[in-house]
Amino acid sequence: MRILLVEDHAPLADSVAQALRATGLTVDVLHDGVAANLALSSEDFTLVVLDVGLPRLDGFEVLARLRERGNRVPVLMLTARAEVKDRVQGLNLGADDYLAKPFELTELEARVKALLRRSVLGGERQQRCGELVYDLATGRFALAGEPLNLTAREQAVLSVLIARPGRVMSKEQLASQVFGLDDEVSPDAIEIYIHRLRRKLEASGVRIVTFRGLGYLLEARGE
């Protein structure tokens, strides 16, 4: 799942990004509102963590433009402003949650996971496909009750597939959720990760099916 973090205070942005990446999320970091608006106009994200006090274009305006384009991606706003009117303004513009600075990283992680559960997993903590289980709270997969050892990229690909059961995902759709803005992506990258995942799932009742020219689908055998 791909997160966009927009925060102009570089040390804070680095700390938040590191904490979220440790849970298995792909995190892009931007530091001003104009860059954020451009990225949100052209890229797909699962969730946005958006600071209010941004240079060039503040977070309220970034959020307003996002919603005017009909984009309903969940947005968690960060602000040093404690006034109720500022929180109300953000919520009225379409923010899904609000966190005042200073905050504990554990609280931000919990709020991000809660928003992802509602938007991606329909409020559930876990996503299942046969004997494969993805626990959003821990960011870990289990297969037949045993932990499934995955690299960060493998986990990112599999989390996109299991969050969309019965839906064929193209290479481009997978890449847009797995790779960040600064990643150099080869055309065969997704194929490589799919191949590795198939090897790790081959002895189980879960498989990744290829639809040539269309993409990939995760399914439980026999369903």
C-alpha positions as CSV (number, residue, x, y, z in Angstrom):
1,M,0.0,0.0,0.0
2,R,1.4,3.3,-1.1
3,I,1.4,6.3,1.2
4,L,2.1,9.9,0.3
5,L,3.6,11.9,3.2
6,V,3.7,15.7,2.7
7,E,5.6,17.4,5.5
8,D,8.0,20.4,5.2
9,H,10.0,19.7,8.4
10,A,12.6,17.2,7.0
11,P,13.6,15.5,10.3
12,L,9.9,14.9,11.2
13,A,9.2,13.6,7.6
14,D,12.1,11.2,7.8
15,S,11.0,9.9,11.2
16,V,7.4,9.3,10.1
17,A,8.5,7.8,6.8
18,Q,10.9,5.4,8.5
19,A,8.2,4.3,11.0
20,L,5.6,3.7,8.3
21,R,8.0,1.8,6.1
22,A,8.9,-0.5,9.0
23,T,5.2,-1.7,8.9
24,G,5.6,-2.7,5.2
25,L,4.1,0.4,3.6
26,T,5.6,2.1,0.5
27,V,6.1,5.8,1.5
28,D,6.7,8.8,-0.9
29,V,7.8,12.0,0.9
30,L,7.3,15.5,-0.5
31,H,8.0,18.8,1.2
32,D,5.7,21.4,-0.4
33,G,2.1,21.8,-1.5
34,V,2.7,22.4,-5.2
35,A,4.7,19.2,-5.5
36,A,2.0,17.3,-3.5
37,N,-0.8,18.7,-5.7
38,L,1.1,17.6,-8.8
39,A,1.8,14.1,-7.4
40,L,-1.9,13.6,-6.4
41,S,-3.0,14.7,-9.9
42,S,-0.9,12.0,-11.6
43,E,-0.2,9.2,-9.2
44,D,-2.3,6.7,-7.2
45,F,-2.0,6.5,-3.5
46,T,-3.8,4.4,-0.8
47,L,-3.6,7.2,1.8
48,V,-2.2,10.7,2.2
49,V,-0.6,12.1,5.4
50,L,-0.8,15.9,4.8
51,D,0.7,18.7,6.9
52,V,-1.3,21.9,7.0
53,G,1.5,24.4,7.1
54,L,3.2,23.8,3.8
55,P,5.2,26.2,1.6
56,R,3.9,27.4,-1.8
57,L,0.5,25.8,-1.2
58,D,-0.9,25.0,2.2
59,G,-2.4,21.7,3.1
60,F,-6.0,23.0,3.1
61,E,-5.7,24.1,-0.5
62,V,-4.0,20.8,-1.5
63,L,-6.9,18.9,0.1
64,A,-9.6,21.2,-1.5
65,R,-8.1,20.6,-5.0
66,L,-7.9,16.9,-4.3
67,R,-11.5,16.6,-3.4
68,E,-12.6,18.9,-6.3
69,R,-11.0,16.4,-8.7
70,G,-13.3,13.7,-7.1
71,N,-10.4,11.9,-5.5
72,R,-11.6,10.2,-2.3
73,V,-8.3,8.8,-1.1
74,P,-8.2,8.9,2.8
75,V,-6.4,12.0,4.2
76,L,-4.9,12.3,7.6
77,M,-4.0,15.9,8.3
78,L,-1.1,17.0,10.5
79,T,-1.0,20.5,12.1
80,A,0.7,22.5,14.8
81,R,-2.5,24.6,15.0
82,A,-4.6,23.6,18.0
83,E,-7.6,25.8,17.3
84,V,-10.9,24.1,16.8
85,K,-11.7,26.2,13.7
86,D,-8.7,24.8,11.9
87,R,-9.7,21.2,12.7
88,V,-13.2,22.0,11.5
89,Q,-12.0,23.6,8.3
90,G,-9.9,20.5,7.5
91,L,-12.8,18.1,8.2
92,N,-15.2,20.2,6.2
93,L,-12.8,20.1,3.2
94,G,-12.9,16.3,3.3
95,A,-10.1,15.2,5.7
96,D,-10.7,11.8,7.2
97,D,-8.7,12.4,10.4
98,Y,-6.7,15.0,12.2
99,L,-3.6,14.8,14.4
100,A,-2.1,17.8,16.2
101,K,1.6,18.2,16.6
102,P,3.6,17.2,18.6
103,F,2.4,13.6,18.4
104,E,3.8,10.1,19.2
105,L,4.7,8.0,16.2
106,T,2.8,5.1,17.7
107,E,-0.4,7.2,17.6
108,L,0.2,8.2,14.0
109,E,0.8,4.6,13.0
110,A,-2.4,3.5,14.8
111,R,-4.4,6.2,12.9
112,V,-2.9,5.3,9.6
113,K,-3.7,1.6,10.1
114,A,-7.3,2.5,11.2
115,L,-7.8,4.6,8.0
116,L,-6.4,1.8,5.9
117,R,-8.6,-0.8,7.5
118,R,-11.7,1.3,6.7
119,S,-10.7,2.2,3.2
120,V,-9.0,-1.0,2.0
121,L,-10.2,-3.8,4.2
122,G,-13.8,-2.5,4.8
123,G,-13.1,-2.1,8.5
124,E,-11.7,-5.6,9.0
125,R,-8.3,-6.1,10.6
126,Q,-7.4,-9.0,8.4
127,Q,-7.7,-9.9,4.7
128,R,-7.9,-13.5,3.7
129,C,-7.6,-15.6,0.6
130,G,-7.9,-19.3,1.5
131,E,-5.2,-20.1,4.0
132,L,-3.3,-16.9,3.3
133,V,-3.9,-14.1,5.8
134,Y,-2.7,-10.5,5.9
135,D,-2.9,-8.7,9.2
136,L,-2.9,-5.0,8.7
137,A,-2.2,-4.2,12.3
138,T,1.1,-6.1,12.2
139,G,1.8,-5.7,8.4
140,R,2.6,-9.4,8.2
141,F,1.4,-12.4,6.2
142,A,0.7,-15.9,7.5
143,L,0.2,-19.0,5.4
144,A,-1.6,-22.0,7.0
145,G,-1.0,-20.4,10.3
146,E,2.7,-19.9,9.9
147,P,4.6,-16.6,9.2
148,L,5.3,-16.1,5.5
149,N,8.8,-14.8,5.0
150,L,8.7,-12.0,2.3
151,T,10.9,-9.2,1.2
152,A,9.4,-5.7,1.4
153,R,8.7,-5.6,-2.3
154,E,7.1,-9.1,-2.3
155,Q,4.9,-8.1,0.6
156,A,3.9,-4.9,-1.1
157,V,2.8,-6.8,-4.3
158,L,1.0,-9.5,-2.3
159,S,-0.8,-6.9,-0.1
160,V,-2.2,-5.2,-3.2
161,L,-3.4,-8.5,-4.6
162,I,-5.0,-9.8,-1.4
163,A,-6.8,-6.4,-0.9
164,R,-8.6,-6.9,-4.2
165,P,-9.9,-10.5,-4.2
166,G,-11.2,-11.6,-7.5
167,R,-9.9,-8.6,-9.3
168,V,-7.3,-8.7,-12.0
169,M,-4.5,-6.2,-11.4
170,S,-2.4,-5.0,-14.3
171,K,1.4,-4.6,-14.1
172,E,0.9,-0.9,-14.2
173,Q,-1.6,-0.9,-11.4
174,L,0.7,-3.0,-9.2
175,A,3.7,-0.9,-10.0
176,S,1.8,2.3,-9.1
177,Q,1.1,0.9,-5.6
178,V,4.5,-0.8,-5.0
179,F,7.1,1.6,-6.3
180,G,7.7,5.2,-5.0
181,L,8.3,8.3,-7.0
182,D,12.1,8.0,-6.7
183,D,12.3,4.3,-7.6
184,E,13.9,3.3,-10.9
185,V,11.5,0.6,-12.2
186,S,12.3,-1.9,-15.0
187,P,9.5,-3.2,-17.2
188,D,10.1,-6.7,-15.8
189,A,10.2,-5.8,-12.1
190,I,6.6,-6.9,-11.3
191,E,7.1,-10.2,-13.2
192,I,10.1,-10.9,-11.0
193,Y,8.2,-10.4,-7.8
194,I,5.2,-12.4,-9.1
195,H,7.6,-15.3,-9.9
196,R,9.2,-15.2,-6.4
197,L,5.8,-15.1,-4.7
198,R,4.6,-18.1,-6.8
199,R,7.5,-20.1,-5.5
200,K,6.7,-19.2,-1.9
201,L,3.0,-20.1,-2.4
202,E,3.4,-23.2,-4.6
203,A,3.0,-25.8,-1.9
204,S,-0.2,-24.0,-0.6
205,G,-3.8,-23.8,-1.6
206,V,-3.3,-20.2,-2.9
207,R,-2.0,-19.2,-6.3
208,I,-1.4,-16.2,-8.5
209,V,-3.1,-16.6,-11.9
210,T,-1.8,-14.8,-15.0
211,F,-4.3,-13.3,-17.5
212,R,-2.2,-12.6,-20.5
213,G,-2.3,-9.0,-21.6
214,L,-4.4,-8.1,-18.5
215,G,-2.5,-8.9,-15.3
216,Y,-2.7,-11.0,-12.2
217,L,-5.3,-12.3,-9.8
218,L,-4.8,-14.0,-6.4
219,E,-7.2,-16.9,-5.7
220,A,-7.6,-19.9,-3.4
221,R,-7.4,-23.2,-5.4
222,G,-10.7,-24.8,-5.9
223,E,-12.7,-21.6,-5.4
